Structures are given as C-alpha cells and as structure tokens.
Amino acid sequence: MLDLYQQLKSSKHGFGGIFQFTEPVALITHPELVKHVMVQDYRHFHDRNGYYDAEHDPLSGHMLNREGERWTLLRRSVTPIFSSGRLKTFCPEMVQMMVNFREYLDAKLDAEGAKIELKEVMGRFNTDIAVRFLLGIEGTSLTDSSGGLHTAIMREAFRLPSLWKLFLMTSHRSIARKMRLALFSKHLADLLQRTVQESIEFHQQHFIPSRRQNLIDLLAKVQGIDGKTPLTLPEIAAEMLLFFGAYDATGVTIFYCLFELAQQPDLQERARTCVLETLEKYGGMTYEALNDMPYIDQCLNETLRKYPLAINSTRVVTADYSVPGTPQIVLPKGLNVIVPVYAIHHDPEYYPDPERYDPERFAADTSERRAPYTFLSFGLGPKSCVGYRLAKIQLRAMMGMLLSSYAFSSCSETKDSRSAAHSVIKLEGELWLKVNRIERN
Ligand code: HEM
C-alpha cells in the first residue's frame, strides 16, 4: 500500500484509482481530500460499507458495519457512557485497578525473574478494565488460569479473515451470504448473547440504587428512532464485542510504546520524569493529573502514528460527489474510498524518516507546522472513535503507572512483531521485555 500510495501521490486530483480484488476504489492521497471525505462532505461518505449478515453472522451487526438510521441509533445510545462525568468518576476505580495490577506484576517478577511476556498479561488486564467500565462488574481475566473472558473473546473474535473470505465479503456479498460466511463463530455469538441476557435478568431481579448505568443498560433501553424497533439481543451482543475489541487497541498501543521506549532509554527517562513531576504536582494520579502529561501524550501520539492499528479507513460514496477543484470528475455513488492511514503516517513529506520513533514530532510547535489531516489514528468526523477520550485517559494512566514503577529494556527475546496484516496492525507472536522495579516513594 505504501508503494501504491507514493505512486499515486503525484495525481493532481488528490486521489488515484486502484482495484481492491475486482472492485474499483478511490485511494485518497491528499490531506485536503481526507478532510472532505471524513469531515466536511460527510453527507456524501457517511457509510463504511462493512459486511453485515444478521442471519448467519449476528455479531457482525455492530456500529462499524451498520449504516443509516441504525448506526445513528447505536452511536447516540452509547455516547453517554463516555461523558466527562462518567470518566471522572471511573478514574479512581481505574487507578486502584492499576495499583492492584502493579502488585500482580511485582509478584510475577519475584516468582519468574525480570523478563515478562507483556502481550498476554496486558491483554488480560485490559479486558478486566473493560469489564469494569462497560459492565460495572469485576473481571477475572488476569487471575483466571484459562484467561477468562479475554481468551474467550479476543482470541476467537479478532482473527483476521482469510483473503478469499475477504474477497467474497468485499466484492461478492450475495455469494458470501449464500455461503453463510461468518467472521465470528456461533459459540462466541451464543456466549455473548448469554452474557447480555444474564446481565439484564440479574439487574431486573437485584435493584442496587447506587449502581452506575452500564453499556447493556443503555443499549437495552433504546426504543428505536421510530419508537418501535428496539435493539435485538444479537445487536446488543455485537456491540459488546466491538467495545471489547476496541478496548484491546489500548493494550496494543501500550505494548508498542513500551517496545519503542525500551530501545531508547533517554526518551524513556524523559517520559518517566514527566510522569513523576505530574504526580507530584497533583499529589497522585488524579483525573486532572491524567489530563496534564504532555510528554506522555507526545510518546503515545508517536506510537499511534507509527502503529496506527487501523491501517486504512474505508468510506463508501453515498451520493455522487464532484471532486473539489475538478468538478467534472465525479465519484459515483457506491464507489469505495480508502483513506490510507498507515501510508499517510509513513509519508516522509509529513513525517521525515518515518520509521524513526521520535515523540518530538508531536511537540506543540512541530505539530502546528504539519499539514492538517495527517494524523488519523482515531479517525475523523462524525464516525471517529467514540471511545477516544476514555482511551486517552486510560493510556496515560497505564503509562504513568508503568513508568513510575518499572524500567523497561530489551532482552534477547524482544522483537518487532508487527504483522503485514491487510486491515489492522496486529501483534504477531509474543512481546518480551526486561522489567526492573525502580525506587518508589
Ligand atoms: C488506542 C485506542 C483506540 C484506537 C487507536 C481507536 C481507533 C478507532 C478508529 C480508527 C475507529 C474508526 C474511525 C473512523 O472510521 O473514522 C474507531 C471507531 C470506534 N471506536 Fe475506537 N479506538 C481506540 C479505543 C477505543 C475504545 C477504548 C473504545 C470503547 C470502549 C472504542 C470504541 C470505538 C467504537 C464504538 C467505534 C465505532 C464508532 C462509530 O462507528 O461511530 N475505541 N476507533
């Protein structure tokens, strides 16, 4: 994709034509057109053209794949879970969970020595935070020897489809549906539907006045835009799956940030100093402290630039669109449009020497000088990541806890495990780092 993007970049129209399997696609190559597609002219590009099959793959019915009114309904109903008030009240709980996690890591280091495989541990802990935030109950994935919900959901749910499946689901949807192709197993669909059903029944039978509204409460009470079509059980289960999967992105970002800082001890030290100064200024890891960690933000942004998780953002033309500046060129309704996030993040015009990890790229004055619409990790416009603020708070808290407690360095098993996946950056294999406890106050 990088090569293709560079070849097409000279086009004066801001996009080039390519084929995705047998489908023609417009590949955006200019940030100005990114702005038009994702933000300014959203009404012409309001769907992602995701594959959804209610009958044979009910878990595919989540927000990323839904269109029109159903998407609006879903987005509107989940938004309150990310309100500032809710994030603020969740903050002390999250910090306490991190303190417990540190005790877990300390015990692990005592028992097993200084090398830790962080991918599994962080993934499981991350699912526990998700369970607490989204469902308001204790997660047990970290301590459960079989990996609990984390193993059940993550391992099975986010396997990437094979190319032939992707081909049929992208270019020959009616054949894919006839063949009953599914991304998610029936076992997982049943497990999630059962979890939702049990949660609804439990709370109907046990009234707890101080209980915070959880994701299922919000989704279960949705009445539908026309007042008649509430969400179905499979739709709520699909939404849960998406949220747990999206939550996993924070864990992956932490792995990569630690991986990079382990190679550059001076940057790691600077990040640690930022955390320690902030903790001192605010007397601990408060909500306010988590909103005031500028160098940690620079490191996280640089991580998300280099490893943007969603390699491309896709939109479909929902109404014929005249390309700005050359109105005789019309993108026809139904055409897929790709915003090549990874390629833009690795374009030397915006990020010189793109493979180099350099948080200075996100210092305020450097960011201001860069062309706008060239940092796309959370998407942009009305379809951008709804969990963005939660993700940022959690990423900072996690980096704060880890850097103030441990020093990270490479060991013989450490390797860059980025896969050449076609849709999301996926961590292949394991992530080993050497972890040393540091003096704590
Ligand atoms: C590092 C962490 C995260 C990254 C990099 C990330 C990135 C993204 C991206 C690229 C999109 C698609 C945006 C687009 O099409 O323009 C997205 C959508 C979404 N994200 Fe996140 N995300 C993260 C964390 C989270 C968290 C923690 C949650 C919720 C708990 C979440 C929930 C969602 C949902 C529900 C959508 C679909 C939004 C819609 O269709 O309206 N994300 N995210």
Boltz pocket constraint, residues with backbone or C-beta under 6 A from the ligand:
constraints:
  - pocket:
      binder: B
      contacts: [[A, 63], [A, 64], [A, 75], [A, 242], [A, 243], [A, 246], [A, 247], [A, 249], [A, 250], [A, 253], [A, 304], [A, 308], [A, 309], [A, 310], [A, 313], [A, 314], [A, 376], [A, 377], [A, 378], [A, 379], [A, 380], [A, 382], [A, 383], [A, 384], [A, 385], [A, 386], [A, 387], [A, 388], [A, 390], [A, 391]]
      max_distance: 6.0
